[in-house]
Amino acid sequence: MRARLARRMVVVALVAACTARPGAAWAETGEASWVARSLRGRRTASGARYDPRALTAAHRTLPFGTQVRVTRLDTGRSVIVTVTDRGPWVGGRVIDVSEAAADALGFQGRGTAPVRLTLP
């Protein structure tokens, strides 16, 4: 009986950990890059097709569908994006944003920008 209860508690804890959103105080700082227009129409890890005009992003761990405020540290510009893919896989980068989001943040021509990620 104790073993069964312990197993149930472990399962409940794992489900809670896998479905929980980061707390309200969650934040992450690093470099953002943007996804090229040439990938338009390709399937993302969530199954959605990449649309460079949509405000979407790739993040390594946040659940698909999570909305994240991306704030450019050197200008203060910000945009809210929805996580639809996994990545970036380049060291120091914390998020890959769509072309539209990079344009809204003002770094499309530059390639990368220092950002802070928070929950809206």
Buried (B, 14 or more C-beta within 10 A) or exposed (E): EEEEEEEEEEEEEEEEEEEEEBEEEEEBEBBBBBBEEEBBEEEBEBEBEBBBEBBBBBBBEBEBEBBBBBBBBEEEBBBBBBBBBBBBEEEEBBBBBBBBBBBBBBBBEEEBBBBBBBBE
